[in-house]
Amino acid sequence: MNHQDFMTILSSHSLFSDFSDEALNQIFRAHYYEKREYEKDQVIHFQNECCRTMDLILSGRVAVQNLDREGNVLTISIFQDGDVLGANLIFSSRNNYPMTVLAQSPVVILHLHQEMILELCQMNRTFMIGLMKAISDKTLILTDKINAISMKTIRQCIIDFLHYESRIQKSQVIRLPSSKKDLAQRFGIQRSSLSRELSKMRQDGLIDFDAKTVTIKDLDA
């Protein structure tokens, strides 16, 4: 990604929409920042690592994952182009990453240091409001994930997922956007537990499925 592509992406991002091209160029000439590329499955931030930058994803997908003592992986959230990471940590008194941040695909990330973020907030109200929104959104994502894990059965998680994908794909035959292993991680369960529940739902006449699709028959039964 060359400098011109980099500046074009920035100018189209909501955080920087009120900055002129000249102002953006001046800011990024005057401050230290890092633009780094990561390969698929490369760790971007380790759990318990100190958060020293706010990260803007320029391209690719990033997963926030938790690994327990038994080696089970729980994917908390997936972030992609335009999303911001670390905004809720960088100014915290406890600014260590609580989970691992991993590249799910080749990723390009802009790492912004604290001093630069402070100046951007002072210079531009839109940037400051956008940053506050990003921090608030991350809090809601975590809250929703905790509620989903703690309050729903595996079957309820599957049903909610299928209803959502059915609306998005506009079909009762749902093409799975990821593998069953990834889906199990999304629900915070073992793949074997997901497979057992899918088989029970097929026996109950609720769904049918193969390796790549799930067909909804009667989820309201």
N, C-alpha and C positions, 0 to 999 in steps of 0.2 A: 504494500500500500504506500504510494508516494505521498508527498506533502500536500499536493493539491486535492487528492482523493480524501485525505485525512481532514483537511479544512472544510471540504464540501459536506462530509458526514456531520462534522461538528455544527456547522451553520444550520443544518436541517433539524438538529436535535432540539427538543423543547426547552432544555436548560439554557441553550445559547441562542435562542431565536431572536432575542432583542439586541444582540451584538452585531455590529457591522463587521464586514470582512476585515477591514483595517484594524478594528479594535481587537478582534480575535487574534490576528497575526501579531499585534503588539504584545498582547498578554502572553502568548505562547513563546515569544522571543525572550520575554523578561523573566519568566519563571521556569523552574526546574520541573520537568515531568518525564514520564517514561511511556513509550508506546511499544508494547511487547507482543510477540506472537507466541502462542502455545500450541503444541501438538495435541491431538486427541488422546485423552486419558492422562494427560500431564497434570500434576497437582499445581494449582495456582497459589493457594494458601493452605497451609497445614492447620489442623485443629490446634488451638492454643497459641498459634502464631500471633504476634502483636500486629494490629491493624495500623499501618502507617500511611495508607493512601485510600482515596475513594476511587473505585474502578468503574469506568464507563466501557461497556462492551460495544466495540465498533463493528464486529462481525463474529458469528459463531454462537454456540450454545454452551452454557456453564451450569453445572449441577452443584447444589449445596447438599452435602451428605453427612450422615452420622454413622460411625462404625462402633458397634457395641463390643463387649468383651468376648462374645462368642463369634465375632467376625461377621455378624449380620449387618447389611448395609441398608440404611433408610434414607431415601432421597426426599429431602424436605421441599426443595423448590428447584425449578428449572428457569434459568434466565437466558435471554437472547439479545439480539441486536437492539441497542438503545437503552437497555436496562442498566441500572446503577447498583453497584455492590459496595458495602463498607460505609455507606453514608450514616448508618445507625451506630457505627462502632468508632469511627475515627475521632470523634470528640468526646467519647465516653471515658469515664474514669476506669472502666473495666473493658479496655479496648483489645481484648484477645478474641480471635475467631473461635466461636463455640463449636464449629463444625468444619469439615474439610471442603474446600472449594476446588472443583475438578473440571477440566475442559472435557465436554462431551463431544466436541468436534474441534477441528482446527479453529483457533480463536485469536482475535486481535483485541487487545485491551489497552485503554488509555488509563494510566495510573496518575491521579492528581494528588499532590501533596497538600498538607493541611494549610500552609501559608497561602497557597494559590486559591484554595477554596474560600478562605476568609476574605481575600481581596475581591474575588468574583461576587461574593454576597454583598460586600460593601458597594461595589460598582453598580450592581444591577438587581433591582427588586424582583424581576421575573425569575432570575436564577435562584435567588434566595427562597422564593415561594415554591419553585419546582423541587428544590432540595428538601424542603420541609415535607412536601407531598411524598417524595420518594421514601423518606424516613418513616412516615406514617403508614405508607403502603406495605413496607416490610414488616411492620408490627402486626398488621392485619393478616398478612400471609401466614406468619408464624402462629397467630391465634387460631386461624381457621384450620391449620394443620393439626394443632394440638386437639382441637375439638373433634376433628374427623377421626383421629387415632383413638382418642379416649372414650368416645361416646357411641361409635358406630360398630356394628358387627361387620364381618368380612362381606357377607351378602349385601348389606346396606351400602357398603363402599362400592361394590361391583355394580349394583343397580343404579346408584347415583352417577357413576362413571358412564354406564351404557346410555342412560337417559340424556346425559350431556352430549356425548358423541353422536347420538341419534339426531339431536337437534342440529348440531354443527354439520354433520354429513348429510342430513335430510334423507335418511334411509333407516330401515329396520335391520339391514345387513351392514354391520359396522366393521370397517377395516381398521384393525388395531394399529395405532400410530407408533407403537413400540412393542418390544418383545414381552412375553409373559413375565420374564425375569424383571424387566424394568417396571412393569405394571405392579408386580408384587412389592418392589422397593418403594414405589409411589404410595402404596397402601400401608407400608411399614410392616409387612408380613413375609413369611417364607414363601418361596415359589410353590413348594409342595402343598401349603395351606390353600393358596389360591387355586391350584389345580383340583384339589379335593372339593372345594366349594363350587367351582365351575361344573364339575361332574355331577354334584348333587342338584344343581340348578337345572342341568340337562335332564336328569332323572325325574325331576319335578315338573318337567314340561315348560320351563320358563324360557330356556334358550337352547340353541344348538351352536356348535362352534367347531372350527378347525384350526390349523396352525396360524392363520392370518386374519380370520374374521370371526365375529360373533353375530348370530342371527337372533334377534329378539322375537320370541313367540308370545309370551304373556307374562310380563313382569309385574302385573297388578294382581296376579293370582295369589 
